[in-house]
Amino acid sequence: MFDIKEIDKRSTASIQLVRISRRSCMQNRKSENNPWRAAGMAGAAGVDLAVCILLGYLGGKWLSDRMGGEKIVVAIGALIGLFAGIASVIVLIRYFLKDSK
């Protein structure tokens, strides 16, 4: 009724099919389609921009205290931080795009 050799052949064939299927699925995964990679890039860009603006603000505040309390110096420091943050985010995005190719 049950042939052991036939069952063994079928189970071996199904195991090989599963292995081939898993291998092809792993090879078809591309890093640019990974949502966690995109979320990581967006988070890193946001933190990078926020840190640059904060450092620019703190630098402007320190310089303002040294110059006698002029508020325009704080605003200029924050703007310098903003521009530095934008430049840093551009470099970060270029790195992520180059790495995904």
Residue pairs with C-beta under 8 A, 6 or more apart in sequence:
30 100
31 37
31 99
31 100
32 100
37 96
37 100
41 92
41 93
41 96
44 92
45 89
45 92
45 93
48 85
48 88
48 89
48 92
49 82
49 85
49 86
49 88
49 89
50 85
51 85
52 81
52 82
52 84
52 85
52 88
53 78
53 81
53 82
53 85
54 81
55 81
56 77
56 78
56 79
56 80
56 81
56 82
56 84
56 85
57 74
57 77
57 78
57 81
58 77
59 77
59 80
59 81
60 73
60 74
60 75
60 76
60 77
60 78
60 80
60 81
61 74
61 77
63 73
63 77
64 70
64 71
64 73
64 74
64 77
67 73
